[in-house]
Amino acid sequence: MAYPLTAHNTFGIAATCNSFFEYASVEELQALLPQLNQQRWLHIGAGSNLLFVHPHFDGVILHSGIKGWEKINETDTTVDIRVGAGEEMDAFIAQMIVQGYYGLENLSHIPGEVGASAVQNVGAYGVEAGDFIVSVEALEVATQQVVTLQHDDCHYSYRFSEFKGNWRGKYIITKVTFRLKKTFTPILSHKSVPQRLAELGIPLDTARATDLRKAIIDIRSAKLPDPKVIGSAGSFFMNPIVTPEVAKDLLEQFPNMPHYAMPNGVKIPAGWLIEQAEWKGKSLGNAGVHPQQALVLINKGGATGEEVSHLAHTIQQDVKQKFGIMLHPEVMFL
């Protein structure tokens, strides 16, 4: 009998799989894998970066139930926290603030789990998870041995790690170690953050971690739909990074185009490109573009994965035609 996956993807797509297993320890996972008998399998987190294009996944879905965190190393200025891959990332961030361990505040209110943050290198408002990851513990699928992968080995970059590259399907993340700071210093590089703090009447020089977390949650809540109310996967496309030459040519055609210098080129907001292509607030069937944030594709009710995929492809083609830029999804298509 097929297992329903509607509750396991934030798009709310009514997909199914052959079976679903959640494990609570590395030992359970080691015992489980041989029982799959060469069946196709997929490991997921909270399902916040998935699109089930087809209504049935012909295989097994695995999910980590490894919870909890512990302090494993400490200096005068930093602390290393080892946390289970199945912990909800936002809840973990809130707990760290209570403990007086700082750095991840700008990632508040992003749906997803700790293990996925190490895969996707999730980022927002000037911070990326990889900035704070010391090491990742994972089960090597071929040998079923637990290995520890160091930060530099993971090759973190914009929305990328080797878990999405050469290591895809090779490891299952079980725990992640973050190095956090004992002194709070707000990261205010994204202009919307100090702006929101000012709106709240909080001076930048006296802002606390709880103030920053509230500001981040306010910003995200104002422009991103709650997936419990409106199905979505958050930001659907990655912000493209183009060469300085391409950016210069585009700015001659579109002088108001927002752009940000990066070490490897110039980043252009994908949401702006989609809005200029006149897709903001529009729909194809039951799939649509959010009226407050063009970077977010939504399930307007009863959308199929194929409808969302068709909308995404159409947007890609229109942006390509207008700007010569191909948008690449953050979301994994299945």
C-alpha positions in Angstrom: 0.0 0.0 0.0 1.4 3.4 -1.0 2.5 5.8 1.8 1.2 9.4 1.5 3.8 12.1 1.4 1.6 15.2 1.5 2.7 16.0 5.1 6.4 15.4 4.1 6.7 18.2 1.5 6.0 21.8 2.2 4.5 22.3 -1.2 1.7 20.1 0.0 1.8 17.9 -3.2 -0.3 14.8 -2.9 2.4 12.3 -3.8 3.1 8.8 -2.4 5.9 6.4 -2.1 6.2 2.6 -1.6 7.2 3.0 2.1 8.6 5.5 4.6 11.1 4.8 7.4 12.2 7.2 10.2 15.2 6.1 12.3 16.2 7.5 15.7 19.9 6.5 15.8 22.8 5.6 13.6 22.5 2.0 14.7 18.9 1.9 13.5 20.0 3.3 10.1 22.8 0.8 9.8 20.3 -2.0 10.5 17.7 -0.6 8.1 19.8 -0.1 4.9 20.5 -3.8 4.3 16.8 -4.5 4.6 16.0 -2.3 1.6 17.1 -5.1 -0.7 18.4 -2.9 -3.5 15.2 -0.9 -3.6 15.5 2.7 -4.8 15.6 5.0 -1.8 15.7 8.7 -1.1 16.6 10.5 2.1 14.7 13.6 2.9 14.6 16.2 5.7 11.5 18.3 6.4 10.6 18.3 2.6 11.0 22.1 2.4 13.2 21.9 -0.7 11.5 19.1 -2.7 9.1 19.0 -5.6 7.4 15.6 -6.3 6.8 16.1 -10.0 5.3 12.6 -10.4 2.5 11.5 -8.1 4.3 8.4 -7.0 7.9 7.8 -5.9 8.6 4.2 -6.7 10.9 3.5 -3.8 11.5 4.1 -0.1 11.7 7.4 1.7 14.1 7.7 4.7 14.0 10.4 7.3 16.2 11.1 10.3 14.8 11.2 13.7 18.2 11.8 15.3 17.6 14.6 17.8 19.4 16.4 20.6 22.6 18.5 20.9 25.6 18.6 23.1 28.6 20.9 23.8 31.8 19.1 22.8 34.4 21.8 22.9 34.8 25.3 24.3 37.2 28.2 24.4 37.0 31.7 25.9 35.2 33.0 22.8 33.6 30.0 21.0 31.7 26.8 21.6 31.3 23.7 19.4 27.8 22.2 19.4 27.1 18.8 18.0 23.5 18.4 16.9 21.4 15.6 15.5 20.5 15.9 11.8 16.8 15.5 12.5 16.6 18.6 14.7 14.4 21.4 13.4 16.9 24.1 12.4 14.8 27.1 13.6 14.2 25.5 17.0 17.9 24.7 17.3 18.7 28.4 16.6 16.2 29.5 19.3 17.8 27.1 21.8 21.3 28.4 21.1 20.2 32.0 21.7 18.8 31.0 25.1 22.1 29.3 25.9 24.1 32.4 24.9 25.6 30.9 21.8 25.4 33.1 18.7 25.9 33.4 15.0 23.0 31.6 13.3 20.3 34.3 14.1 20.0 35.4 10.5 18.9 31.9 9.5 15.9 32.1 11.8 12.5 31.0 10.5 13.9 29.0 7.6 11.9 25.7 7.4 14.0 22.6 7.4 16.3 20.4 9.5 19.9 20.6 10.6 21.1 17.8 8.3 19.6 19.5 5.3 21.3 22.8 6.3 24.6 21.1 5.8 23.6 19.7 2.5 22.1 22.9 1.0 24.3 25.4 2.8 21.2 27.3 3.5 21.7 31.1 3.7 19.8 34.3 4.3 20.5 37.9 5.2 24.3 37.7 4.9 24.8 34.4 6.7 25.3 30.8 5.4 25.1 27.6 7.5 28.5 26.6 6.1 30.1 29.7 7.8 29.6 28.0 11.1 30.0 24.3 10.3 33.1 22.7 11.7 32.4 19.1 10.6 29.7 16.8 9.5 29.2 13.2 10.7 27.7 10.9 8.1 27.1 7.2 7.4 28.9 6.1 4.3 26.3 4.1 2.4 28.7 1.7 0.7 30.5 0.6 3.9 27.9 1.6 6.6 30.8 3.2 8.5 30.4 6.5 10.3 32.9 9.1 9.0 33.6 12.7 10.0 33.9 15.1 7.1 35.7 18.4 7.9 34.4 21.8 6.8 37.0 22.3 4.1 36.2 18.9 2.5 32.6 19.9 2.1 33.5 22.8 -0.3 30.8 25.1 0.8 29.7 27.9 -1.6 26.5 29.6 -2.5 23.7 27.0 -2.0 26.2 24.2 -2.6 28.2 21.5 -0.8 29.8 18.3 -1.9 26.7 16.5 -0.6 25.0 18.0 -3.7 28.0 17.4 -5.9 30.5 14.5 -5.8 29.0 13.0 -2.6 25.4 12.9 -3.8 24.0 9.6 -2.6 27.3 8.6 -1.0 26.6 9.7 2.6 23.7 10.1 4.9 24.3 12.9 7.4 23.7 12.0 11.0 25.1 14.9 13.0 26.5 18.4 12.4 29.0 20.3 14.6 28.6 24.1 14.6 31.2 26.6 16.1 29.2 29.4 17.6 30.3 32.6 19.4 29.9 33.5 23.1 29.6 37.2 22.3 26.7 38.5 20.2 27.6 40.6 17.2 24.7 41.3 14.9 25.3 40.7 11.2 23.6 43.6 9.5 25.0 43.4 5.9 21.6 42.9 4.4 19.9 46.4 4.3 16.5 45.0 5.3 17.8 43.9 8.7 18.9 47.2 10.2 15.9 48.8 8.6 13.6 46.4 10.4 15.4 46.9 13.7 14.9 50.7 13.3 11.2 50.2 12.6 11.1 48.2 15.9 12.8 51.1 17.7 15.9 49.1 18.5 19.2 50.9 18.3 21.8 48.9 16.4 24.4 49.3 19.1 22.2 47.8 21.8 20.4 45.1 19.7 20.3 41.7 21.4 20.2 38.3 19.7 16.5 38.0 20.5 15.9 41.4 18.8 17.8 40.3 15.7 15.8 37.0 15.6 12.5 38.9 15.9 13.6 41.2 13.1 14.5 38.3 10.8 11.3 36.5 11.5 9.3 39.7 10.8 11.0 40.2 7.5 10.5 36.6 6.4 6.9 36.5 7.5 6.1 39.7 5.7 7.2 38.4 2.3 7.2 34.6 2.5 4.0 32.5 2.9 3.6 30.1 5.9 3.9 26.7 4.2 1.3 25.4 6.7 -1.2 27.8 5.1 0.1 28.1 1.5 2.2 25.3 0.1 5.6 26.4 -1.2 9.3 25.6 -1.0 10.4 29.1 0.0 12.8 30.6 -2.5 12.4 28.4 -5.6 15.3 29.7 -7.7 18.9 30.5 -6.9 20.0 34.1 -7.4 22.1 33.9 -10.6 25.7 35.1 -10.5 27.0 36.5 -13.8 30.3 37.9 -15.0 31.0 41.6 -14.6 30.8 42.0 -18.3 27.3 40.5 -18.5 26.2 42.6 -15.6 27.6 45.8 -17.3 25.7 45.0 -20.5 22.5 44.4 -18.5 22.8 47.6 -16.5 23.0 49.5 -19.8 19.6 48.1 -20.7 18.1 48.0 -17.2 19.8 50.8 -15.1 17.6 50.1 -12.1 18.6 46.4 -11.9 19.7 45.5 -8.4 23.1 43.8 -8.3 25.7 42.8 -5.8 29.4 42.2 -6.2 30.5 38.7 -5.3 33.9 37.0 -5.2 33.1 35.1 -8.3 31.0 37.6 -10.2 27.9 39.7 -9.8 24.7 38.4 -8.1 21.4 39.5 -9.5 18.2 38.8 -7.5 16.1 36.1 -9.2 12.9 37.6 -7.7 13.6 40.9 -9.5 14.2 39.1 -12.8 10.9 37.1 -12.4 9.0 40.3 -11.5 10.4 42.1 -14.6 9.3 39.2 -16.7 5.8 40.0 -15.4 5.2 36.8 -13.5 4.7 38.1 -10.0 1.2 37.2 -8.7 0.3 35.2 -11.9 -0.7 31.6 -12.2 -0.7 28.6 -14.5 -3.5 26.2 -13.3 -3.3 25.6 -9.6 0.4 26.7 -9.4 1.2 30.4 -9.0 3.8 33.0 -8.2 3.4 34.6 -4.7 2.1 38.2 -5.0 4.5 39.5 -2.3 7.6 37.7 -3.4 8.2 36.6 -7.0 10.9 34.2 -6.0 8.3 32.0 -4.3 6.1 29.5 -6.3 3.0 28.4 -4.5 0.4 25.7 -4.5 -2.9 27.6 -4.7 -4.8 24.5 -3.8 -4.7 21.0 -5.3 -1.7 21.7 -7.5 0.2 18.8 -8.9 4.0 18.6 -9.1 3.7 18.7 -12.9 1.8 22.0 -12.7 4.5 23.5 -10.5 7.2 22.2 -12.8 5.5 23.6 -15.8 5.2 27.0 -14.2 8.9 27.0 -13.2 9.9 26.0 -16.7 7.8 28.7 -18.3 9.3 31.3 -16.0 12.8 30.1 -16.8 12.1 30.5 -20.5 10.6 34.0 -20.2 13.5 35.2 -18.0 16.0 33.7 -20.4 14.3 35.4 -23.4 14.2 38.9 -21.6 17.6 38.9 -19.9 19.7 36.0 -21.4 20.0 34.5 -18.0 18.9 30.9 -17.2 17.5 30.6 -13.6 18.4 27.4 -11.8 16.1 25.9 -9.1 17.1 25.5 -5.5 14.4 22.9 -5.3 15.1 19.3 -6.0 12.7 17.8 -8.6 11.7 14.2 -8.2 
